[in-house]
Amino acid sequence: MYQIDQLLRKNREWADAVHADDPAFFNRLASQQSPRLLWIGCSDSRVPANQITGLAPGEVFVHRNVANVVAETDFNLLAVLQYAVDVLKVRHIIICGHYGCGGVRAALENFRHGMIDNWLSGIRSLRRMHREELDSLPPEAATDRLCELNVLAQARHVARTTIVEDAWERGQEIAVHSWIYRLDNGIINPLTPPICAALENID
C-alpha cells in the first residue's frame, strides 16, 4: 500500500520523466484542453481510460462512476456530458464497462448492500427485463452478460439525452460507442456499431 509521500515522490518522478522526454509537454497541456473523446466508465481502479487506450493526458475527457451508469437524474454526469458536447465538441462518446464488474454483480445478488442499491436500481430493472436469459447462464456468465446489457442500455440513455439529441439536431457529428473491457487480457471489444443518430421508437 502506497504512503502519501510515496505518491508525491512518484508524481515528481513522472513529471521529470515526461519533461525530459518532451520539454514542451506541460506548457502545451496547460494552454488548452481539446479532447475529441468523452469516456464514461466504471470507477474500478483497474480500468483507467487513458492507460488502456494508450492516450496521453489531455486526449480524453473522463467521467467515471460505479458500474458506468448514465442516470438522467445525475447532474454530475449531465454537466460533464454537456460540457463535452457543447464546449469541447467531442466527436465520440464511449460507454465502457468491464467484465466482472462488482456493481453489476451486486445488482444480481438478492441481499442489501446499503446505499449503493439505490444507485444500482436501473441495473436491477435491466436484470428483471432479461431474467429468462440470465437465469439460463452459469453465475459468472450471467454477470458478464449483464455487464454487456448494462453498457448497451447506458449507451441508449446517452443517445436519448436532450444534450445529445439537440447536438444531432444541430448537425454535430457525434458517435456513441458501446465498449466492454476484459480485465484478464486488457482488450476492449465493441459490442455493437456506434449510435450516430437519434433513437426513435426503440426500447
MDAnalysis code that builds the backbone (N, CA, C; Angstrom):
import MDAnalysis as mda
import numpy as np

u = mda.Universe.empty(609, n_residues=203, atom_resindex=np.repeat(np.arange(203), 3), trajectory=True)
u.add_TopologyAttr("name", ["N", "CA", "C"] * 203)
u.add_TopologyAttr("resid", np.arange(1, 204))
u.add_TopologyAttr("resname", ["MET", "TYR", "GLN", "ILE", "ASP", "GLN", "LEU", "LEU", "ARG", "LYS", "ASN", "ARG", "GLU", "TRP", "ALA", "ASP", "ALA", "VAL", "HIS", "ALA", "ASP", "ASP", "PRO", "ALA", "PHE", "PHE", "ASN", "ARG", "LEU", "ALA", "SER", "GLN", "GLN", "SER", "PRO", "ARG", "LEU", "LEU", "TRP", "ILE", "GLY", "CYS", "SER", "ASP", "SER", "ARG", "VAL", "PRO", "ALA", "ASN", "GLN", "ILE", "THR", "GLY", "LEU", "ALA", "PRO", "GLY", "GLU", "VAL", "PHE", "VAL", "HIS", "ARG", "ASN", "VAL", "ALA", "ASN", "VAL", "VAL", "ALA", "GLU", "THR", "ASP", "PHE", "ASN", "LEU", "LEU", "ALA", "VAL", "LEU", "GLN", "TYR", "ALA", "VAL", "ASP", "VAL", "LEU", "LYS", "VAL", "ARG", "HIS", "ILE", "ILE", "ILE", "CYS", "GLY", "HIS", "TYR", "GLY", "CYS", "GLY", "GLY", "VAL", "ARG", "ALA", "ALA", "LEU", "GLU", "ASN", "PHE", "ARG", "HIS", "GLY", "MET", "ILE", "ASP", "ASN", "TRP", "LEU", "SER", "GLY", "ILE", "ARG", "SER", "LEU", "ARG", "ARG", "MET", "HIS", "ARG", "GLU", "GLU", "LEU", "ASP", "SER", "LEU", "PRO", "PRO", "GLU", "ALA", "ALA", "THR", "ASP", "ARG", "LEU", "CYS", "GLU", "LEU", "ASN", "VAL", "LEU", "ALA", "GLN", "ALA", "ARG", "HIS", "VAL", "ALA", "ARG", "THR", "THR", "ILE", "VAL", "GLU", "ASP", "ALA", "TRP", "GLU", "ARG", "GLY", "GLN", "GLU", "ILE", "ALA", "VAL", "HIS", "SER", "TRP", "ILE", "TYR", "ARG", "LEU", "ASP", "ASN", "GLY", "ILE", "ILE", "ASN", "PRO", "LEU", "THR", "PRO", "PRO", "ILE", "CYS", "ALA", "ALA", "LEU", "GLU", "ASN", "ILE", "ASP"])
u.atoms.positions = np.array([
    [0.849, -1.191, 0.000],
    [0.000, 0.000, 0.000],
    [0.887, 1.244, 0.000],
    [0.600, 2.152, -0.926],
    [1.406, 3.355, -1.005],
    [1.125, 4.295, 0.163],
    [2.159, 4.926, 0.668],
    [2.018, 6.032, 1.585],
    [1.884, 7.311, 0.760],
    [1.276, 8.340, 1.335],
    [1.039, 9.573, 0.600],
    [2.346, 10.184, 0.102],
    [3.388, 10.162, 0.897],
    [4.654, 10.747, 0.449],
    [5.229, 9.980, -0.735],
    [4.929, 8.669, -0.811],
    [5.377, 7.887, -1.965],
    [4.657, 8.349, -3.234],
    [3.364, 8.649, -3.103],
    [2.614, 9.126, -4.271],
    [3.179, 10.441, -4.772],
    [3.500, 11.340, -3.854],
    [4.063, 12.630, -4.253],
    [5.434, 12.451, -4.909],
    [6.220, 11.529, -4.399],
    [7.523, 11.266, -4.999],
    [7.362, 10.683, -6.401],
    [6.424, 9.751, -6.547],
    [6.181, 9.159, -7.861],
    [5.673, 10.214, -8.849],
    [4.854, 11.158, -8.351],
    [4.385, 12.234, -9.220],
    [5.557, 13.050, -9.751],
    [6.502, 13.389, -8.863],
    [7.668, 14.173, -9.289],
    [8.509, 13.383, -10.289],
    [8.664, 12.092, -10.035],
    [9.437, 11.257, -10.954],
    [8.776, 11.206, -12.320],
    [7.453, 11.067, -12.320],
    [6.718, 11.029, -13.579],
    [6.849, 12.353, -14.320],
    [6.642, 13.472, -13.609],
    [6.732, 14.791, -14.240],
    [8.122, 15.028, -14.804],
    [9.147, 14.632, -14.057],
    [10.524, 14.803, -14.535],
    [10.783, 13.971, -15.783],
    [10.264, 12.752, -15.788],
    [10.472, 11.864, -16.938],
    [9.759, 12.405, -18.182],
    [8.534, 12.892, -18.003],
    [7.784, 13.447, -19.140],
    [8.497, 14.684, -19.671],
    [8.941, 15.564, -18.766],
    [9.628, 16.786, -19.183],
    [10.934, 16.475, -19.899],
    [11.651, 15.474, -19.410],
    [12.905, 15.094, -20.059],
    [12.660, 14.581, -21.474],
    [11.547, 13.853, -21.665],
    [11.214, 13.296, -22.976],
    [10.657, 14.359, -23.917],
    [9.877, 15.307, -23.357],
    [9.221, 16.344, -24.168],
    [9.132, 17.621, -23.335],
    [10.138, 18.497, -23.409],
    [10.173, 19.682, -22.548],
    [8.973, 20.615, -22.687],
    [8.281, 20.582, -23.822],
    [7.141, 21.491, -24.032],
    [5.804, 20.858, -23.648],
    [5.824, 19.598, -23.186],
    [4.570, 18.866, -22.962],
    [3.626, 19.597, -22.012],
    [4.106, 19.971, -20.841],
    [3.213, 20.562, -19.845],
    [2.742, 21.958, -20.242],
    [3.573, 22.712, -20.967],
    [3.119, 24.010, -21.455],
    [1.982, 23.854, -22.453],
    [2.106, 22.871, -23.343],
    [1.025, 22.615, -24.301],
    [-0.237, 22.176, -23.570],
    [-0.062, 21.302, -22.593],
    [-1.209, 20.762, -21.856],
    [-1.931, 21.868, -21.093],
    [-1.172, 22.799, -20.514],
    [-1.770, 23.868, -19.719],
    [-2.484, 24.901, -20.580],
    [-2.087, 25.013, -21.842],
    [-2.626, 26.092, -22.673],
    [-4.005, 25.798, -23.224],
    [-4.373, 24.531, -23.329],
    [-5.691, 24.222, -23.869],
    [-6.106, 22.789, -23.538],
    [-7.427, 22.570, -23.591],
    [-7.978, 21.224, -23.467],
    [-8.847, 21.000, -24.696],
    [-8.474, 20.066, -25.535],
    [-9.250, 19.849, -26.761],
    [-9.405, 18.365, -27.090],
    [-9.862, 17.563, -26.121],
    [-10.084, 16.141, -26.428],
    [-11.253, 15.969, -27.387],
    [-11.217, 14.930, -28.148],
    [-12.315, 14.609, -29.064],
    [-13.119, 13.410, -28.575],
    [-12.775, 12.918, -27.386],
    [-13.442, 11.749, -26.823],
    [-13.977, 12.064, -25.433],
    [-15.205, 11.623, -25.172],
    [-15.728, 11.574, -23.802],
    [-15.834, 10.110, -23.427],
    [-15.233, 9.757, -22.310],
    [-15.234, 8.380, -21.805],
    [-16.116, 8.330, -20.574],
    [-17.158, 7.522, -20.598],
    [-17.999, 7.279, -19.425],
    [-17.737, 5.837, -19.014],
    [-17.032, 5.680, -17.895],
    [-16.605, 4.345, -17.499],
    [-16.865, 4.068, -16.037],
    [-16.435, 2.887, -15.622],
    [-16.614, 2.453, -14.243],
    [-15.506, 3.028, -13.365],
    [-15.818, 3.261, -12.093],
    [-14.834, 3.772, -11.144],
    [-13.767, 2.744, -10.779],
    [-13.934, 1.508, -11.173],
    [-12.986, 0.447, -10.844],
    [-11.554, 0.894, -11.155],
    [-10.678, 0.759, -10.185],
    [-9.300, 1.240, -10.318],
    [-8.507, 0.491, -11.386],
    [-9.029, -0.653, -11.824],
    [-8.320, -1.453, -12.824],
    [-8.649, -1.047, -14.258],
    [-9.494, -0.014, -14.417],
    [-9.941, 0.371, -15.763],
    [-9.689, 1.866, -15.996],
    [-8.425, 2.296, -16.006],
    [-8.115, 3.712, -16.242],
    [-8.160, 4.048, -17.736],
    [-8.995, 4.983, -18.107],
    [-9.265, 5.260, -19.522],
    [-8.009, 5.550, -20.324],
    [-7.182, 6.488, -19.847],
    [-6.009, 6.870, -20.630],
    [-5.060, 5.694, -20.849],
    [-4.813, 4.932, -19.793],
    [-3.831, 3.856, -19.904],
    [-4.285, 2.743, -20.830],
    [-5.537, 2.327, -20.721],
    [-5.960, 1.169, -21.522],
    [-6.205, 1.536, -22.983],
    [-6.308, 2.829, -23.282],
    [-6.437, 3.254, -24.680],
    [-5.122, 3.804, -25.221],
    [-4.109, 3.902, -24.372],
    [-2.821, 4.406, -24.827],
    [-2.823, 5.891, -25.127],
    [-3.723, 6.650, -24.493],
    [-3.828, 8.085, -24.746],
    [-3.101, 8.885, -23.674],
    [-2.579, 10.023, -24.081],
    [-1.862, 10.900, -23.161],
    [-2.842, 11.797, -22.417],
    [-2.421, 12.413, -21.308],
    [-3.264, 13.417, -20.647],
    [-3.674, 14.493, -21.650],
    [-4.948, 14.898, -21.569],
    [-5.463, 15.911, -22.486],
    [-6.173, 15.354, -23.701],
    [-6.098, 14.042, -23.912],
    [-6.687, 13.461, -25.118],
    [-8.064, 12.840, -24.894],
    [-8.466, 12.691, -23.644],
    [-9.782, 12.103, -23.372],
    [-10.386, 12.782, -22.149],
    [-11.650, 13.166, -22.273],
    [-12.410, 13.767, -21.176],
    [-13.142, 12.623, -20.489],
    [-13.064, 12.543, -19.160],
    [-13.473, 11.319, -18.471],
    [-14.519, 11.589, -17.383],
    [-15.532, 10.723, -17.352],
    [-16.466, 10.653, -16.224],
    [-16.548, 9.194, -15.814],
    [-16.412, 8.945, -14.503],
    [-16.471, 7.567, -14.020],
    [-17.396, 7.488, -12.813],
    [-18.115, 6.384, -12.726],
    [-18.923, 6.098, -11.547],
    [-19.077, 4.589, -11.416],
    [-19.689, 4.150, -10.332],
    [-19.852, 2.712, -10.122],
    [-20.745, 2.129, -11.208],
    [-20.215, 1.181, -11.959],
    [-20.941, 0.436, -12.995],
    [-21.313, 1.285, -14.206],
    [-20.555, 2.369, -14.449],
    [-20.743, 3.214, -15.641],
    [-22.219, 3.489, -15.945],
    [-22.918, 3.979, -14.932],
    [-24.357, 4.248, -15.052],
    [-24.588, 5.642, -15.636],
    [-25.521, 5.737, -16.573],
    [-25.950, 7.023, -17.122],
    [-27.375, 7.246, -16.645],
    [-27.499, 7.977, -15.539],
    [-28.813, 8.250, -14.958],
    [-29.256, 9.661, -15.353],
    [-30.479, 9.767, -15.833],
    [-30.991, 11.049, -16.291],
    [-31.134, 12.061, -15.161],
    [-31.037, 11.602, -13.922],
    [-31.129, 12.491, -12.760],
    [-29.753, 12.811, -12.169],
    [-28.705, 12.326, -12.790],
    [-27.341, 12.546, -12.282],
    [-26.793, 13.838, -12.891],
    [-26.901, 14.933, -12.148],
    [-26.478, 16.226, -12.678],
    [-24.967, 16.313, -12.843],
    [-24.228, 15.540, -12.091],
    [-22.788, 15.481, -12.289],
    [-22.492, 14.966, -13.701],
    [-23.062, 13.825, -14.043],
    [-22.846, 13.260, -15.370],
    [-23.369, 14.196, -16.453],
    [-24.557, 14.770, -16.253],
    [-25.139, 15.633, -17.278],
    [-24.286, 16.877, -17.509],
    [-23.689, 17.406, -16.431],
    [-22.807, 18.562, -16.584],
    [-21.574, 18.201, -17.401],
    [-20.998, 17.037, -17.112],
    [-19.842, 16.559, -17.881],
    [-20.227, 16.360, -19.342],
    [-21.371, 15.729, -19.569],
    [-21.832, 15.456, -20.928],
    [-22.062, 16.755, -21.696],
    [-22.729, 17.720, -21.069],
    [-22.999, 18.978, -21.769],
    [-21.714, 19.733, -22.085],
    [-20.788, 19.767, -21.137],
    [-19.517, 20.450, -21.391],
    [-18.765, 19.774, -22.531],
    [-18.771, 18.440, -22.519],
    [-18.071, 17.694, -23.563],
    [-18.678, 17.957, -24.934],
    [-20.010, 17.967, -25.007],
    [-20.703, 18.115, -26.290],
    [-20.727, 19.572, -26.751],
    [-21.118, 20.480, -25.854],
    [-21.356, 21.869, -26.256],
    [-20.100, 22.728, -26.275],
    [-19.136, 22.433, -25.401],
    [-17.927, 23.259, -25.311],
    [-16.743, 22.586, -25.996],
    [-16.462, 21.356, -25.622],
    [-15.314, 20.653, -26.207],
    [-15.606, 20.115, -27.608],
    [-16.889, 19.987, -27.946],
    [-17.296, 19.485, -29.265],
    [-16.719, 18.091, -29.547],
    [-16.843, 17.193, -28.559],
    [-16.325, 15.841, -28.763],
    [-17.031, 15.175, -29.931],
    [-16.321, 14.301, -30.604],
    [-16.883, 13.573, -31.745],
    [-17.326, 12.168, -31.363],
    [-16.790, 11.667, -30.242],
    [-17.103, 10.300, -29.826],
    [-17.395, 10.270, -28.333],
    [-18.467, 9.583, -27.964],
    [-18.801, 9.324, -26.565],
    [-18.734, 7.812, -26.381],
    [-17.855, 7.397, -25.499],
    [-17.620, 5.966, -25.290],
    [-18.169, 5.557, -23.932],
    [-19.108, 4.616, -23.923],
    [-19.547, 3.983, -22.685],
    [-18.741, 2.690, -22.582],
    [-17.884, 2.612, -21.573],
    [-17.036, 1.422, -21.446],
    [-17.257, 0.762, -20.092],
    [-17.833, -0.419, -20.117],
    [-17.947, -1.239, -18.926],
    [-16.834, -2.268, -18.915],
    [-16.888, -3.158, -17.959],
    [-15.886, -4.217, -17.923],
    [-16.495, -5.492, -17.352],
    [-15.998, -6.611, -17.834],
    [-16.452, -7.895, -17.313],
    [-16.046, -8.032, -15.857],
    [-16.872, -8.729, -15.086],
    [-16.584, -8.922, -13.668],
    [-16.847, -7.686, -12.827],
    [-17.669, -6.767, -13.324],
    [-17.938, -5.514, -12.606],
    [-18.632, -5.799, -11.273],
    [-18.064, -5.282, -10.181],
    [-18.643, -5.514, -8.856],
    [-20.008, -4.887, -8.691],
    [-20.225, -3.724, -9.300],
    [-21.542, -3.093, -9.225],
    [-22.607, -3.919, -9.905],
    [-22.289, -4.442, -11.078],
    [-23.240, -5.299, -11.796],
    [-23.484, -6.581, -11.011],
    [-22.421, -7.147, -10.444],
    [-22.584, -8.365, -9.635],
    [-23.510, -8.094, -8.449],
    [-23.348, -6.934, -7.820],
    [-24.200, -6.586, -6.680],
    [-25.664, -6.483, -7.101],
    [-25.904, -5.984, -8.314],
    [-27.276, -5.871, -8.806],
    [-27.920, -7.229, -9.039],
    [-27.097, -8.261, -9.208],
    [-27.614, -9.613, -9.410],
    [-27.900, -10.330, -8.095],
    [-27.319, -9.836, -7.007],
    [-27.435, -10.529, -5.729],
    [-28.740, -10.175, -5.023],
    [-29.221, -11.098, -4.224],
    [-30.519, -10.931, -3.569],
    [-30.394, -10.543, -2.102],
    [-29.498, -9.619, -1.822],
    [-29.429, -9.080, -0.464],
    [-28.985, -7.628, -0.535],
    [-29.205, -6.910, 0.541],
    [-28.923, -5.473, 0.557],
    [-27.433, -5.196, 0.721],
    [-26.976, -4.144, 0.025],
    [-25.590, -3.717, 0.116],
    [-25.468, -2.324, 0.724],
    [-26.603, -1.679, 0.989],
    [-26.572, -0.330, 1.526],
    [-27.007, 0.681, 0.481],
    [-26.507, 1.897, 0.595],
    [-26.921, 2.983, -0.283],
    [-26.680, 2.679, -1.753],
    [-25.660, 1.882, -2.040],
    [-25.338, 1.564, -3.427],
    [-26.503, 0.895, -4.146],
    [-27.390, 0.225, -3.390],
    [-28.545, -0.422, -4.022],
    [-29.419, 0.591, -4.753],
    [-29.520, 1.811, -4.232],
    [-30.304, 2.852, -4.911],
    [-29.658, 3.222, -6.245],
    [-28.341, 3.326, -6.247],
    [-27.617, 3.666, -7.467],
    [-27.773, 2.574, -8.529],
    [-27.853, 1.325, -8.065],
    [-27.897, 0.188, -8.985],
    [-29.315, -0.213, -9.379],
    [-30.302, 0.578, -8.990],
    [-31.692, 0.178, -9.238],
    [-31.989, 0.001, -10.727],
    [-31.387, 0.821, -11.571],
    [-31.607, 0.672, -13.007],
    [-31.050, -0.635, -13.542],
    [-29.916, -1.063, -12.991],
    [-29.332, -2.339, -13.430],
    [-30.176, -3.494, -12.914],
    [-30.748, -3.341, -11.730],
    [-31.664, -4.372, -11.229],
    [-32.892, -4.494, -12.147],
    [-33.395, -3.368, -12.623],
    [-34.519, -3.398, -13.572],
    [-34.111, -4.096, -14.861],
    [-32.893, -3.825, -15.300],
    [-32.382, -4.470, -16.503],
    [-32.282, -5.983, -16.292],
    [-31.853, -6.382, -15.104],
    [-31.782, -7.803, -14.774],
    [-33.168, -8.449, -14.865],
    [-34.186, -7.761, -14.335],
    [-35.548, -8.317, -14.395],
    [-36.039, -8.426, -15.841],
    [-35.696, -7.447, -16.668],
    [-36.115, -7.472, -18.074],
    [-35.522, -8.661, -18.828],
    [-34.332, -9.087, -18.405],
    [-33.617, -10.168, -19.101],
    [-33.481, -11.408, -18.224],
    [-34.415, -11.565, -17.293],
    [-34.320, -12.648, -16.319],
    [-34.208, -14.023, -16.977],
    [-35.014, -14.266, -18.003],
    [-35.007, -15.604, -18.615],
    [-33.629, -15.936, -19.181],
    [-33.042, -14.995, -19.919],
    [-31.715, -15.233, -20.483],
    [-30.666, -15.395, -19.382],
    [-30.688, -14.508, -18.396],
    [-29.666, -14.526, -17.350],
    [-29.771, -15.773, -16.474],
    [-31.014, -16.207, -16.187],
    [-31.203, -17.399, -15.354],
    [-30.734, -18.673, -16.046],
    [-30.618, -18.639, -17.374],
    [-30.188, -19.831, -18.112],
    [-28.668, -19.979, -18.135],
    [-27.954, -18.981, -17.582],
    [-26.497, -18.980, -17.654],
    [-25.871, -19.316, -16.298],
    [-24.663, -19.871, -16.284],
    [-23.929, -20.028, -15.016],
    [-23.689, -18.648, -14.394],
    [-23.503, -18.590, -13.070],
    [-23.403, -17.291, -12.391],
    [-22.393, -16.322, -12.994],
    [-21.182, -16.768, -13.292],
    [-20.162, -15.850, -13.827],
    [-20.539, -15.360, -15.215],
    [-21.079, -16.261, -16.022],
    [-21.509, -15.884, -17.367],
    [-22.691, -14.920, -17.298],
    [-23.582, -15.123, -16.319],
    [-24.719, -14.217, -16.150],
    [-24.241, -12.816, -15.779],
    [-23.250, -12.743, -14.906],
    [-22.690, -11.440, -14.540],
    [-22.099, -10.756, -15.763],
    [-21.323, -11.479, -16.539],
    [-20.696, -10.881, -17.713],
    [-21.735, -10.457, -18.744],
    [-22.775, -11.258, -18.900],
    [-23.823, -10.877, -19.860],
    [-24.551, -9.617, -19.383],
    [-24.798, -9.521, -18.079],
    [-25.452, -8.316, -17.565],
    [-24.522, -7.107, -17.699],
    [-23.223, -7.313, -17.590],
    [-22.273, -6.219, -17.852],
    [-22.449, -5.703, -19.278],
    [-22.586, -6.608, -20.232],
    [-22.798, -6.212, -21.628],
    [-24.130, -5.493, -21.800],
    [-25.193, -6.069, -21.249],
    [-26.521, -5.449, -21.362],
    [-26.536, -4.062, -20.726],
    [-25.800, -3.903, -19.639],
    [-25.733, -2.611, -18.971],
    [-25.056, -1.566, -19.860],
    [-23.943, -1.925, -20.479],
    [-23.268, -0.991, -21.384],
    [-24.208, -0.558, -22.505],
    [-24.891, -1.518, -23.104],
    [-25.804, -1.204, -24.202],
    [-26.934, -0.286, -23.737],
    [-27.461, -0.537, -22.547],
    [-28.536, 0.301, -22.004],
    [-28.040, 1.715, -21.720],
    [-26.839, 1.846, -21.154],
    [-26.321, 3.170, -20.827],
    [-26.012, 3.965, -22.092],
    [-25.573, 3.292, -23.146],
    [-25.345, 3.985, -24.422],
    [-26.661, 4.527, -24.972],
    [-27.726, 3.750, -24.847],
    [-29.040, 4.245, -25.293],
    [-29.479, 5.433, -24.447],
    [-29.190, 5.389, -23.143],
    [-29.538, 6.525, -22.282],
    [-28.818, 7.793, -22.738],
    [-27.534, 7.671, -23.052],
    [-26.786, 8.834, -23.546],
    [-27.423, 9.368, -24.830],
    [-27.750, 8.463, -25.745],
    [-28.315, 8.875, -27.029],
    [-29.666, 9.544, -26.887],
    [-30.350, 9.259, -25.780],
    [-31.680, 9.842, -25.563],
    [-31.638, 11.126, -24.725],
    [-30.482, 11.542, -24.258],
    [-30.442, 12.801, -23.501],
    [-30.736, 13.956, -24.453],
    [-31.345, 14.996, -23.904],
    [-31.607, 16.182, -24.731],
    [-30.290, 16.794, -25.219],
    [-29.231, 16.626, -24.455],
    [-27.930, 17.192, -24.832],
    [-27.457, 16.609, -26.152],
    [-27.481, 15.290, -26.263],
    [-27.001, 14.634, -27.484],
    [-28.019, 14.776, -28.607],
    [-29.309, 14.637, -28.296],
    [-30.328, 14.805, -29.333],
    [-30.270, 16.202, -29.951],
    [-30.097, 17.217, -29.106],
    [-30.010, 18.593, -29.616],
    [-28.763, 18.786, -30.472],
    [-27.669, 18.158, -30.068],
    [-26.436, 18.263, -30.856],
    [-26.628, 17.636, -32.239],
    [-27.236, 16.471, -32.287],
    [-27.516, 15.846, -33.586],
    [-28.438, 16.726, -34.419],
    [-29.429, 17.339, -33.767],
    [-30.355, 18.227, -34.477],
    [-29.608, 19.417, -35.091],
    [-28.564, 19.885, -34.404],
    [-27.758, 20.999, -34.923],
    [-26.792, 20.553, -36.014],
    [-26.683, 19.256, -36.213],
    [-25.772, 18.748, -37.232],
    [-24.403, 18.359, -36.712],
    [-24.214, 18.353, -35.384],
    [-22.934, 17.897, -34.837],
    [-22.762, 16.408, -35.094],
    [-21.561, 16.040, -35.454],
    [-21.256, 14.631, -35.680],
    [-20.770, 14.026, -34.374],
    [-21.600, 13.193, -33.780],
    [-21.266, 12.519, -32.526],
    [-21.636, 11.046, -32.663],
    [-20.722, 10.185, -32.308],
    [-20.991, 8.745, -32.295],
    [-20.930, 8.258, -30.853],
    [-21.927, 7.469, -30.468],
    [-21.992, 6.909, -29.120],
    [-21.610, 5.432, -29.205],
    [-20.534, 5.070, -28.524],
    [-19.965, 3.729, -28.630],
    [-20.260, 2.894, -27.379],
    [-20.492, 1.612, -27.594],
    [-20.722, 0.648, -26.506],
    [-19.549, -0.312, -26.463],
    [-18.653, -0.123, -25.487],
    [-17.449, -0.936, -25.391],
    [-17.409, -1.687, -24.067],
    [-16.719, -2.813, -24.074],
    [-16.513, -3.544, -22.826],
    [-15.061, -4.029, -22.766],
    [-14.509, -3.982, -21.576],
    [-13.089, -4.260, -21.340],
    [-12.957, -5.556, -20.552],
    [-11.993, -6.368, -20.966],
    [-11.762, -7.631, -20.261],
    [-10.508, -7.498, -19.403],
    [-10.695, -7.628, -18.095],
    [-9.595, -7.424, -17.161],
    [-8.464, -8.423, -17.338],
    [-8.791, -9.664, -17.728],
    [-7.757, -10.698, -17.745],
    [-6.883, -10.705, -18.994],
    [-7.218, -9.854, -19.989],
    [-6.314, -9.754, -21.144],
    [-6.088, -8.318, -21.620],
    [-6.792, -7.357, -20.994],
    [-6.567, -5.957, -21.332],
    [-7.167, -5.499, -22.640],
    [-8.066, -6.290, -23.226],
    [-8.619, -5.968, -24.544],
    [-10.013, -5.340, -24.417],
    [-10.241, -4.291, -25.209],
    [-11.553, -3.657, -25.325],
    [-12.260, -4.226, -26.547],
    [-13.529, -4.566, -26.397],
    [-14.322, -5.038, -27.533],
    [-15.569, -4.182, -27.702],
    [-15.822, -3.676, -28.915],
    [-17.099, -3.010, -29.199],
    [-18.222, -4.053, -29.192],
    [-19.354, -3.694, -28.594],
    [-20.485, -4.630, -28.527],
    [-21.420, -4.485, -29.719],
    [-21.553, -3.275, -30.230],
    [-22.422, -3.007, -31.380],
    [-21.797, -1.873, -32.187],
    [-22.279, -1.648, -33.407],
    [-21.851, -0.436, -34.115],
    [-22.279, 0.799, -33.322],
    [-21.570, 1.914, -33.485],
    [-21.931, 3.119, -32.720],
    [-23.289, 3.678, -33.125],
    [-23.907, 4.379, -32.198],
    [-25.159, 5.096, -32.446],
    [-24.776, 6.472, -32.960],
    [-25.253, 6.820, -34.145],
    [-24.835, 8.087, -34.776],
    [-26.006, 9.026, -35.059],
    [-27.198, 8.653, -34.655],
    [-28.371, 9.497, -34.866],
    [-29.389, 9.204, -33.786],
    [-30.363, 10.100, -33.636],
    [-31.355, 9.984, -32.578],
    [-32.106, 8.663, -32.679],
    [-32.371, 8.067, -31.530],
    [-33.128, 6.818, -31.478],
    [-34.622, 7.137, -31.454],
    [-35.363, 6.424, -32.256],
    [-36.801, 6.632, -32.300],
    [-37.499, 5.288, -32.222],
    [-38.458, 5.218, -31.311],
    [-39.273, 4.009, -31.154],
    [-38.448, 2.764, -30.877],
    [-37.354, 2.945, -30.112],
    [-36.534, 1.805, -29.718],
    [-36.570, 1.706, -28.206],
    [-36.881, 0.523, -27.685],
    [-36.909, 0.338, -26.217],
    [-35.498, 0.251, -25.680],
])
